[in-house]
Amino acid sequence: LIKDLLSEVPGKSFNLEWTHDYDAGIEAIESESHDVCLLDYRLGDRNGLDLMRQALANGCKIPMILLTGQDDHSVDLEAMRMGAADYLLKGQIDSTMLERSIRYAISHKQMEMQLLETSRLASIGKLAAGMAHEINNPLTSVLGFSQLLMAKNIPDDIAVDLNIINTEAKRAAKIVRNLLLFARKTEP
């Protein structure tokens, strides 16, 4: 049914991998070599929800669409609560609906991953800003006191050491400024 429906989609071709039992299905899902998984609800002793539950527990990130021949509202709700991308009735789907469901599932997963990446980068920016401020406080003291000491009449060997301290503190301050610039770029 699925192969026939997808063959009707104009201008697109789909690579399908069919698994004949539950364990092979889990193995295929865990390979993460697919853009989307179409799960049949009826799988002998187990069902598509069981397969989805196990795949998600194993860390599956692939969008899943549950297909069934029965219009069971409770199964529909359970599938969507678990995170299914869609729930389709075999007797009611056509090639356009199936292709759209697959396209939306993949697009939604891509947007979700982009949102996670954006959130991660924002967190890194906040961490960098916090670190920069924490480093800046003692660094300001090092710079200030080294400059005060360099203004005094001190032996040459100590003046050379103070100059190194001051130069390196200025270099560290520049690194902190760059961290703050990076952190500001990641603000939402």
KANORDA-V686402 format. One record per residue. N is the residue number from 1. RES is the residue in three letters. SS is DSSP state (hx for helix, st for strand, lp for the rest). PSI is psi in whole degrees, 0 to 359 (999 if undefined). Layout:
BEGIN
n/res/ss/psi
N/RES/SS/PSI
N/RES/SS/PSI
END
This chain:
BEGIN
n/res/ss/psi
1/LEU/lp/309
2/ILE/hx/314
3/LYS/hx/316
4/ASP/hx/315
5/LEU/hx/316
6/LEU/hx/334
7/SER/hx/342
8/GLU/lp/349
9/VAL/lp/118
10/PRO/lp/137
11/GLY/lp/8
12/LYS/lp/149
13/SER/lp/148
14/PHE/lp/138
15/ASN/lp/116
16/LEU/lp/141
17/GLU/lp/123
18/TRP/lp/131
19/THR/lp/145
20/HIS/lp/353
21/ASP/lp/171
22/TYR/hx/309
23/ASP/hx/320
24/ALA/hx/325
25/GLY/hx/314
26/ILE/hx/317
27/GLU/hx/317
28/ALA/hx/318
29/ILE/hx/317
30/GLU/hx/342
31/SER/lp/340
32/GLU/lp/37
33/SER/lp/19
34/HIS/lp/153
35/ASP/lp/330
36/VAL/st/152
37/CYS/st/129
38/LEU/st/117
39/LEU/st/129
40/ASP/st/141
41/TYR/lp/319
42/ARG/st/117
43/LEU/st/41
44/GLY/lp/239
45/ASP/lp/333
46/ARG/st/178
47/ASN/st/176
48/GLY/hx/328
49/LEU/hx/321
50/ASP/hx/315
51/LEU/hx/316
52/MET/hx/316
53/ARG/hx/314
54/GLN/hx/318
55/ALA/hx/317
56/LEU/hx/321
57/ALA/hx/331
58/ASN/lp/3
59/GLY/lp/18
60/CYS/lp/135
61/LYS/lp/0
62/ILE/lp/135
63/PRO/st/143
64/MET/st/137
65/ILE/st/126
66/LEU/st/128
67/LEU/st/139
68/THR/st/156
69/GLY/lp/352
70/GLN/lp/139
71/ASP/lp/85
72/ASP/lp/107
73/HIS/hx/323
74/SER/hx/323
75/VAL/hx/318
76/ASP/hx/309
77/LEU/hx/318
78/GLU/hx/318
79/ALA/hx/315
80/MET/hx/323
81/ARG/hx/323
82/MET/hx/342
83/GLY/lp/14
84/ALA/lp/144
85/ALA/lp/331
86/ASP/st/166
87/TYR/st/114
88/LEU/st/141
89/LEU/st/124
90/LYS/hx/319
91/GLY/hx/349
92/GLN/hx/354
93/ILE/lp/149
94/ASP/lp/180
95/SER/hx/321
96/THR/hx/314
97/MET/hx/318
98/LEU/hx/314
99/GLU/hx/318
100/ARG/hx/317
101/SER/hx/317
102/ILE/hx/313
103/ARG/hx/315
104/TYR/hx/319
105/ALA/hx/315
106/ILE/hx/316
107/SER/hx/317
108/HIS/hx/318
109/LYS/hx/320
110/GLN/hx/318
111/MET/hx/322
112/GLU/hx/317
113/MET/hx/322
114/GLN/hx/321
115/LEU/hx/318
116/LEU/hx/318
117/GLU/hx/318
118/THR/hx/317
119/SER/hx/318
120/ARG/hx/316
121/LEU/hx/322
122/ALA/hx/321
123/SER/hx/319
124/ILE/hx/320
125/GLY/hx/317
126/LYS/hx/319
127/LEU/hx/316
128/ALA/hx/319
129/ALA/hx/316
130/GLY/hx/316
131/MET/hx/318
132/ALA/hx/317
133/HIS/hx/321
134/GLU/hx/325
135/ILE/hx/326
136/ASN/hx/323
137/ASN/hx/304
138/PRO/hx/331
139/LEU/hx/322
140/THR/hx/319
141/SER/hx/316
142/VAL/hx/314
143/LEU/hx/312
144/GLY/hx/311
145/PHE/hx/325
146/SER/hx/323
147/GLN/hx/321
148/LEU/hx/316
149/LEU/hx/323
150/MET/hx/336
151/ALA/lp/344
152/LYS/lp/164
153/ASN/lp/100
154/ILE/lp/159
155/PRO/lp/150
156/ASP/hx/319
157/ASP/hx/324
158/ILE/hx/323
159/ALA/hx/320
160/VAL/hx/315
161/ASP/hx/318
162/LEU/hx/323
163/ASN/hx/319
164/ILE/hx/315
165/ILE/hx/314
166/ASN/hx/316
167/THR/hx/315
168/GLU/hx/326
169/ALA/hx/322
170/LYS/hx/321
171/ARG/hx/317
172/ALA/hx/322
173/ALA/hx/323
174/LYS/hx/320
175/ILE/hx/318
176/VAL/hx/317
177/ARG/hx/318
178/ASN/hx/321
179/LEU/hx/316
180/LEU/hx/322
181/LEU/hx/317
182/PHE/hx/315
183/ALA/hx/321
184/ARG/hx/329
185/LYS/hx/335
186/THR/lp/2
187/GLU/lp/138
188/PRO/lp/999
END
